[in-house]
Amino acid sequence: MFSEISRFGESELPQNAEPGAAHFWTGRGFGIENRAAASHIQRMTKSVFTGPVYVVRDNIDTDQIISAQHLNLVPTIAEEYEKLGSYALDGLPKSLYPVRFVKDGQLDSEYPIVVAGRNFGCGSSREHAPIALGSANCEIVLAESFARIFFRNCVATGELYPCEMTERLCDVLKTGDVVTVDLDAATVTAKATGKVFNFKPLGDVRPVVDAGGLFNYARNSGMIAAQK
């Protein structure tokens, strides 16, 4: 697994990156003081998540998840990491998605869980996509299938749990419906109906996301030297 995803935690920083910041994305800890990220790590170590869902359809690409005009924001700078969240899913057409994932003027979303159809995260390979969703306080994406690189970037950054459904949940739920996701049982329970849906177990992916990303997991496991 690590040979497949190891390079997807790596990205050069723009010239306006903070002096001394790491020269690759290291997950939700990202090597500098950031209270928002620390809070995110704490939330991600639980196994049961309950909240309203935001439902999208098939082939939601990374340009829709985070528009290219916002890619100059540097995730390793705390203020810019938080600002990324305000633009999460801002590329979705308003004609199809009149309810926005993040309300105008807000940094965080009311929807901790995104439900999607096929091929979520397709298009260009940009780590900003899962980072923006995580910054907006999204914790889980339940999709019928994921673009391979987006899935890897979720794991490498540790921002989201990418859960692949065994059923087409986006045809069953609507935005605002409340569900409970149990990572241990690999189930999604709809509050209104009590119906239970299944997703593929995360397996080796889960402890990496729990740790806050690939590099944090490697440090915690003694695979690479811990930061001093």
Protein Blocks (a to p, Z undefined) as FASTA:
>chain_A
ZZmmmmmmgccddfkbcehiacbdebjnnopacfklmmmmmmmmpmbdcdddddddehia
fklmpcfklmmpcfklmklmmmmmmmgoklpcfklmmpafbdghiabdfbfbdcddehih
iajddfklmmmmmmnopabdcdfbdcfklmmmmmmnomaccdddfbdfklmpcghiacdd
dfklopacdfklopacddddekjmmmmmmnopaklmmmmnopaccdZZ
